[in-house]
């Protein structure tokens, strides 16, 4: 064979070898890449499983060790580690890291404090009646029947009732669709307040009457029967009565004050209530006659009665609610469970404003959590 032909053959052999080598290299790389992607995907799906397990644990309250230090469990040939961290604003951050043959993927969601029940201006687990010239600005959820009387209206929102219940009356409203699942109502554990009342009942002071400026200076005043205040109350601190608390005649109630009694807590006649003050009564909380309150919390398993030119912002939790005669309220109301007689009427105005929900929850109030919108993300 001539030298020229040998050179051509040699070049062809070298080229063919290069092609075969390239194909082998690409095939090997593709196989490795496919293997990498498979492992990566499996790590992702394992992380998803861990996230679902962490959510289930969080919602059911089962298990606690994983909440702070993390908990690792085997799954799908790999493992996941789930963690829950409390954010400074009361939210909860849930994270799950999935691992599979050296590959890891991490997913995270955020639960915001307050359940979906707090998305409503009024959330009632029993019947609700809106009286003449009442205006509700925001959504209403009622696990019962709703009566919207003449000249009453629900604006900037809808009225949602559960299956088997109806909305009647000549007022103005737009129907809404019940969410699935239904909102979880908040709960109130009264143990703390019951214990404080028990301490008051055992107190050597029967009645506590004060007129002037009362500086609580971070302390607590107990009375086994009644507490009557006329003047100014400076917080922080607490007043606890075994029977009634009555505050009237333009008394200025300062901030960070806790008022607790067993029977009736009555605030009357041109009183003012500053922010972060909590009112609790076992039987009834009453505000009437030109009372003004800013960012307050009203709690009772029984009756809240607010009437006659009262203007307040904040949060109300009650077993039964009556608002009447020029009441102006902004915030969120949760009611029902004590009586089906829940009434908002006679020129009253309720405006939903979640900014008035408390940042620091009072003792015993469980407001639940809800999944924050668009909170899912991969880390």
ZAKOLMAR-818527 format. One line per 10 residues: number of its first residue (from 1); their letters; for each residue x, y, z of C-alpha. Coordinates in steps of 0.02 Angstrom, whole numbers. Layout:
<sites>
NUM) A) X/Y/Z ~ ...
</sites>
This chain:
<sites>
1) XXXXXXXXXX) 0/0/0 ~ 65/169/-43 ~ 119/287/95 ~ -17/412/49 ~ -152/280/67 ~ -81/224/234 ~ -90/402/298 ~ -271/416/245 ~ -316/252/330 ~ -224/306/487
11) XXXXXXXXXX) -317/470/492 ~ -483/380/467 ~ -444/260/609 ~ -394/403/725 ~ -552/499/678 ~ -662/347/705 ~ -581/317/874 ~ -611/498/921 ~ -793/484/871 ~ -816/324/969
21) XXXXXXXXXX) -729/403/1118 ~ -837/557/1108 ~ -994/452/1099 ~ -936/350/1247 ~ -895/507/1344 ~ -1061/589/1304 ~ -1154/429/1347 ~ -1062/417/1512 ~ -1095/600/1549 ~ -1279/582/1505
31) XXXXXXXXXX) -1294/430/1617 ~ -1209/522/1759 ~ -1317/676/1728 ~ -1475/570/1725 ~ -1422/486/1885 ~ -1388/656/1963 ~ -1560/720/1911 ~ -1647/565/1976 ~ -1561/580/2145 ~ -1598/766/2149
41) XXXXXXXXXX) -1782/738/2111 ~ -1795/601/2242 ~ -1718/717/2371 ~ -1850/847/2325 ~ -1995/725/2343 ~ -1926/664/2509 ~ -1916/845/2568 ~ -2099/867/2518 ~ -2146/714/2620 ~ -2051/785/2768
51) XXXXXXXXXX) -2140/951/2750 ~ -2310/865/2748 ~ -2263/765/2903 ~ -2204/922/2993 ~ -2367/1011/2950 ~ -2466/863/3016 ~ -2366/861/3177 ~ -2388/1048/3197 ~ -2576/1044/3167 ~ -2607/895/3281
61) XXXXXXXXXX) -2482/942/3416 ~ -2406/768/3409 ~ -2224/763/3457 ~ -2119/905/3523 ~ -1934/862/3509 ~ -1930/900/3324 ~ -2002/1074/3353 ~ -1839/1152/3411 ~ -1695/1033/3376 ~ -1762/947/3220
71) XXXXXXXXXX) -1811/767/3192 ~ -1744/650/3059 ~ -1844/505/2988 ~ -1809/378/2852 ~ -1917/387/2696 ~ -1909/323/2517 ~ -1732/257/2527 ~ -1671/422/2599 ~ -1719/532/2746 ~ -1793/700/2791
81) XXXXXXXXXX) -1760/818/2935 ~ -1903/931/2989 ~ -1891/1086/3097 ~ -2009/1219/3163 ~ -1949/1391/3215 ~ -2049/1529/3299 ~ -2031/1696/3211 ~ -2025/1856/3317 ~ -2195/1914/3251 ~ -2284/1755/3311
91) XXXXXXXXXX) -2275/1665/3144 ~ -2207/1489/3129 ~ -2078/1436/3000 ~ -2080/1251/2950 ~ -1930/1181/2857 ~ -1895/1007/2788 ~ -1731/947/2712 ~ -1737/791/2604 ~ -1581/685/2574 ~ -1552/546/2447
101) XXXXXXXXXX) -1384/468/2407 ~ -1286/626/2438 ~ -1411/748/2363 ~ -1512/869/2472 ~ -1661/983/2439 ~ -1741/1099/2567 ~ -1919/1167/2570 ~ -2001/1295/2683 ~ -2173/1366/2721 ~ -2236/1497/2842
111) XXXXXXXXXX) -2390/1488/2953 ~ -2454/1656/3010 ~ -2528/1678/3183 ~ -2718/1688/3181 ~ -2829/1561/3096 ~ -2939/1598/2946 ~ -3078/1645/3067 ~ -2988/1811/3088 ~ -3011/1854/2905 ~ -3187/1913/2948
121) XXXXXXXXXX) -3260/2071/3022 ~ -3380/1959/3118 ~ -3358/1772/3142 ~ -3504/1691/3233 ~ -3533/1508/3272 ~ -3718/1544/3303 ~ -3859/1650/3230 ~ -3826/1835/3197 ~ -3946/1981/3176 ~ -3902/2149/3098
131) XXXXXXXXXX) -4024/2284/3151 ~ -4084/2443/3068 ~ -3953/2558/2993 ~ -3810/2442/3035 ~ -3659/2440/2920 ~ -3530/2301/2916 ~ -3375/2336/2812 ~ -3292/2170/2776 ~ -3337/1987/2764 ~ -3453/1897/2885
141) XXXXXXXXXX) -3448/1711/2925 ~ -3594/1635/3021 ~ -3617/1453/3066 ~ -3803/1486/3084 ~ -3942/1595/3013 ~ -3918/1779/2974 ~ -4052/1914/2979 ~ -4010/2078/2891 ~ -4149/2200/2929 ~ -4208/2350/2829
151) XXXXXXXXXX) -4073/2480/2795 ~ -3937/2365/2862 ~ -3796/2327/2742 ~ -3637/2228/2719 ~ -3514/2321/2608 ~ -3339/2282/2544 ~ -3370/2100/2584 ~ -3486/1950/2577 ~ -3598/1854/2696 ~ -3550/1672/2715
161) XXXXXXXXXX) -3662/1544/2799 ~ -3638/1358/2819 ~ -3745/1222/2740 ~ -3923/1215/2803 ~ -3928/1399/2854 ~ -3996/1553/2768 ~ -3989/1742/2756 ~ -4154/1837/2770 ~ -4215/2016/2784 ~ -4229/2172/2678
171) XXXXXXXXXX) -4052/2235/2696 ~ -3911/2242/2569 ~ -3783/2103/2556 ~ -3689/1988/2436 ~ -3681/1800/2469 ~ -3513/1714/2484 ~ -3457/1533/2468 ~ -3406/1437/2625 ~ -3219/1399/2622 ~ -3158/1220/2623
181) XXXXXXXXXX) -3105/1179/2754 ~ -3210/1292/2864 ~ -3115/1417/2973 ~ -3059/1354/3142 ~ -3134/1461/3281 ~ -3022/1528/3418 ~ -3038/1457/3593 ~ -3023/1533/3766 ~ -2950/1434/3911 ~ -3006/1529/4067
191) XXXXXXXXXX) -2891/1438/4189 ~ -2777/1589/4216 ~ -2925/1704/4250 ~ -3013/1577/4361 ~ -2855/1562/4467 ~ -2841/1750/4482 ~ -3024/1761/4536 ~ -2996/1622/4664 ~ -2852/1725/4736 ~ -2966/1877/4744
201) XXXXXXXXXX) -3104/1779/4832 ~ -2977/1728/4965 ~ -2916/1907/4985 ~ -2934/1998/5150 ~ -2997/2152/5057 ~ -3185/2140/5032 ~ -3216/2297/4929 ~ -3088/2413/4850 ~ -3148/2589/4813 ~ -3032/2722/4742
211) XXXXXXXXXX) -3058/2899/4681 ~ -2910/2992/4608 ~ -2752/2932/4520 ~ -2713/2749/4548 ~ -2538/2694/4497 ~ -2533/2504/4489 ~ -2343/2508/4464 ~ -2340/2332/4395 ~ -2436/2257/4541 ~ -2607/2177/4565
221) XXXXXXXXXX) -2750/2235/4676 ~ -2870/2098/4735 ~ -3043/2116/4814 ~ -3156/1973/4863 ~ -3314/2069/4817 ~ -3314/2231/4715 ~ -3188/2354/4644 ~ -3249/2531/4606 ~ -3134/2659/4523 ~ -3167/2842/4484
231) XXXXXXXXXX) -3018/2941/4418 ~ -2862/2882/4328 ~ -2780/2711/4320 ~ -2596/2701/4272 ~ -2523/2537/4212 ~ -2449/2415/4198 ~ -2541/2309/4324 ~ -2701/2215/4363 ~ -2866/2235/4455 ~ -2954/2073/4505
241) XXXXXXXXXX) -3124/2061/4590 ~ -3219/1910/4653 ~ -3382/1993/4603 ~ -3394/2155/4502 ~ -3279/2290/4433 ~ -3358/2460/4401 ~ -3262/2602/4319 ~ -3354/2762/4277 ~ -3363/2952/4273 ~ -3230/2994/4144
251) XXXXXXXXXX) -3099/2877/4215 ~ -2944/2863/4106 ~ -2885/2682/4100 ~ -2702/2675/4050 ~ -2611/2550/3941 ~ -2554/2374/3985 ~ -2688/2348/4117 ~ -2780/2185/4149 ~ -2955/2195/4224 ~ -3029/2029/4286
261) XXXXXXXXXX) -3190/1991/4379 ~ -3312/1848/4402 ~ -3478/1935/4377 ~ -3495/2101/4282 ~ -3356/2214/4219 ~ -3441/2381/4186 ~ -3357/2533/4106 ~ -3474/2681/4095 ~ -3495/2868/4065 ~ -3357/2949/3961
271) XXXXXXXXXX) -3216/2833/4010 ~ -3064/2807/3898 ~ -2962/2648/3879 ~ -2783/2650/3814 ~ -2696/2521/3706 ~ -2651/2344/3759 ~ -2779/2338/3899 ~ -2876/2175/3921 ~ -3050/2160/3995 ~ -3108/1990/4059
281) XXXXXXXXXX) -3266/1940/4152 ~ -3336/1767/4180 ~ -3515/1827/4159 ~ -3523/1994/4068 ~ -3422/2140/4000 ~ -3519/2302/3976 ~ -3462/2463/3894 ~ -3588/2603/3877 ~ -3618/2790/3868 ~ -3478/2875/3772
291) XXXXXXXXXX) -3336/2755/3808 ~ -3184/2768/3693 ~ -3054/2630/3681 ~ -2902/2605/3569 ~ -2828/2433/3529 ~ -2910/2345/3675 ~ -2952/2161/3702 ~ -3121/2104/3770 ~ -3135/1923/3827 ~ -3279/1827/3903
301) XXXXXXXXXX) -3355/1654/3878 ~ -3522/1738/3909 ~ -3596/1909/3867 ~ -3525/2066/3789 ~ -3646/2213/3791 ~ -3587/2376/3709 ~ -3710/2518/3685 ~ -3741/2705/3674 ~ -3607/2801/3579 ~ -3459/2688/3609
311) XXXXXXXXXX) -3308/2696/3493 ~ -3173/2563/3509 ~ -3041/2472/3409 ~ -2968/2301/3445 ~ -3029/2123/3466 ~ -3184/2048/3545 ~ -3207/1866/3597 ~ -3378/1828/3671 ~ -3505/1691/3696 ~ -3646/1813/3659
321) XXXXXXXXXX) -3637/1986/3580 ~ -3749/2138/3585 ~ -3695/2301/3502 ~ -3826/2439/3491 ~ -3857/2625/3475 ~ -3713/2708/3383 ~ -3572/2588/3419 ~ -3420/2610/3306 ~ -3297/2466/3307 ~ -3142/2427/3203
331) XXXXXXXXXX) -3048/2262/3215 ~ -3118/2086/3221 ~ -3259/2004/3321 ~ -3273/1819/3365 ~ -3435/1769/3450 ~ -3556/1628/3489 ~ -3562/1472/3593 ~ -3652/1545/3745 ~ -3812/1600/3659 ~ -3882/1614/3484
341) XXXXXXXXXX) -3941/1791/3523 ~ -3801/1889/3438 ~ -3859/2062/3383 ~ -3778/2212/3302 ~ -3901/2352/3278 ~ -3967/2529/3278 ~ -3843/2639/3186 ~ -3692/2534/3230 ~ -3540/2517/3117 ~ -3415/2374/3113
351) XXXXXXXXXX) -3258/2386/3005 ~ -3138/2242/2980 ~ -2959/2297/3015 ~ -2832/2161/3056 ~ -2704/2291/3108 ~ -2797/2301/3273 ~ -2773/2117/3314 ~ -2655/2100/3464 ~ -2472/2067/3432 ~ -2456/1991/3606
361) XXXXXXXXXX) -2597/1872/3649 ~ -2680/1878/3820 ~ -2674/1723/3930 ~ -2783/1578/3874 ~ -2827/1642/3700 ~ -2785/1517/3563 ~ -2805/1599/3394 ~ -2731/1459/3290 ~ -2631/1478/3131 ~ -2662/1488/2944
371) XXXXXXXXX) -2547/1457/2797 ~ -2475/1622/2738 ~ -2513/1661/2556 ~ -2369/1624/2436 ~ -2258/1566/2580 ~ -2199/1402/2501 ~ -2022/1410/2437 ~ -1868/1305/2404 ~ -1713/1358/2497
</sites>
